[in-house]
Amino acid sequence: MDTELRGKIEACCNTAEEFTKLYYKSFDKSRHQMNRLYLDTGVFVWNGSGAIGKDNIQKLQIELPSSEHNLYTLDAQPIIDDAVAGQLTYAIQTGGTVKYMDNPVKQFQQTFIITAQGDKWKIASDSYRLQDAIATADK
């Protein structure tokens, strides 16, 4: 692997760690400030419900029950061809467990596309899905 690509991957991984810490801390403790993390035209999909635009996203997120996320997996990749308007862009995938109010703990998976906007990172796309166990039939 060439040095330039290695540097891009390392920068992506470091950014993903910092970004996800901020994201889940904000989501669990201060959702009223979540719109600052999204592009004006950002997209958020939560278990099939969606919102477009940072203010609509914040409204949807505030309506969700209080939560506590525990992150167990994190993967990040730079999007090398700068697919979002020529901006430095990363794909981030996370997984873990979440507890919403009095509901049982569930697994979740989330995928972000984040893009550099000056010295800040903004979410262009955010897709969140609770994971249900799949029952298998006895053979």
C-alpha positions in Angstrom: 0.0 0.0 0.0 1.4 3.4 -0.9 2.2 6.0 1.8 -0.5 8.5 0.6 -3.3 5.9 0.7 -2.1 4.6 4.1 -2.2 8.2 5.4 -5.8 8.7 4.1 -6.9 5.5 5.8 -5.3 6.4 9.1 -6.9 9.8 9.0 -10.2 8.3 8.2 -10.0 5.9 11.1 -9.0 8.6 13.6 -11.8 10.9 12.4 -14.3 8.0 12.7 -13.4 7.3 16.3 -13.7 11.0 17.3 -16.9 11.5 15.3 -18.7 8.5 16.6 -17.9 9.4 20.2 -19.4 12.8 19.7 -22.4 11.5 17.8 -23.5 8.9 20.3 -22.8 11.1 23.3 -25.0 13.8 21.6 -27.7 11.3 20.6 -27.9 9.9 24.1 -27.5 13.1 26.2 -28.2 16.2 24.1 -30.4 15.5 21.1 -31.6 19.1 21.0 -28.1 19.9 19.5 -28.0 17.1 16.9 -28.9 19.3 13.9 -25.4 20.9 14.1 -23.9 17.5 13.0 -25.8 17.3 9.7 -25.6 19.1 6.4 -28.5 21.4 5.6 -29.6 18.7 3.1 -28.6 15.7 5.2 -30.7 12.5 5.2 -31.6 10.4 8.2 -33.3 7.0 8.1 -34.3 5.4 11.4 -35.8 1.9 11.1 -37.6 2.9 7.9 -38.8 6.3 9.0 -36.9 9.2 7.5 -36.2 12.9 7.4 -34.4 15.2 5.0 -32.8 18.5 6.2 -31.1 19.0 9.5 -34.1 20.6 11.3 -36.4 17.8 10.3 -33.8 15.3 11.4 -33.5 16.9 14.8 -37.3 16.9 15.2 -37.5 13.2 14.4 -34.6 12.4 16.7 -36.1 14.4 19.6 -39.4 12.3 19.2 -37.5 9.1 19.8 -37.4 7.7 23.4 -34.3 8.3 25.5 -31.4 6.0 24.7 -28.2 4.5 25.8 -25.8 3.2 23.1 -22.8 1.0 23.5 -20.6 0.8 20.5 -18.9 -2.6 19.7 -17.9 -2.3 16.1 -16.5 0.5 14.0 -15.3 0.5 10.4 -14.4 3.5 8.3 -13.2 3.9 4.8 -12.3 7.0 2.8 -14.3 7.5 -0.3 -11.3 8.1 -2.5 -13.0 9.8 -5.5 -14.4 12.6 -3.3 -18.0 11.7 -4.3 -19.7 14.5 -2.3 -19.1 17.8 -4.3 -15.4 17.3 -4.3 -15.2 17.3 -0.5 -13.2 14.8 1.6 -15.7 12.1 2.4 -15.8 9.0 4.6 -18.1 6.0 5.0 -18.5 4.9 8.6 -20.3 1.7 9.8 -21.0 1.1 13.5 -22.7 -1.6 15.5 -23.5 -2.2 19.1 -26.4 -2.4 21.5 -29.0 0.2 22.5 -31.6 0.5 25.2 -34.5 2.8 24.6 -36.3 3.7 27.9 -37.9 0.6 29.4 -37.5 -1.6 26.3 -35.1 -4.5 26.3 -31.6 -4.0 25.0 -31.3 -4.5 21.2 -28.5 -4.7 18.7 -28.2 -1.9 16.1 -26.3 -1.1 13.0 -25.7 2.4 11.6 -24.0 3.7 8.5 -22.9 7.3 8.0 -21.5 9.2 5.1 -19.7 12.2 6.5 -18.0 15.0 4.6 -15.5 17.7 5.5 -17.0 21.2 5.6 -14.1 23.4 6.4 -12.7 22.2 9.8 -16.0 20.4 10.7 -17.4 17.1 9.7 -21.1 17.0 8.7 -23.4 14.0 8.1 -24.6 13.7 4.5 -26.4 10.4 5.0 -27.3 8.5 8.2 -29.0 5.1 8.2 -29.9 3.4 11.5 -31.5 0.0 11.9 -32.4 -2.0 15.0 -31.4 -5.6 14.5 -33.9 -8.4 15.4 -32.7 -11.9 15.9 -33.8 -14.2 13.1 -35.4 -17.4 14.2 -34.2 -20.5 12.4 -36.3 -23.5 11.9 -35.0 -26.8 13.3 -33.9 -29.1 10.6 
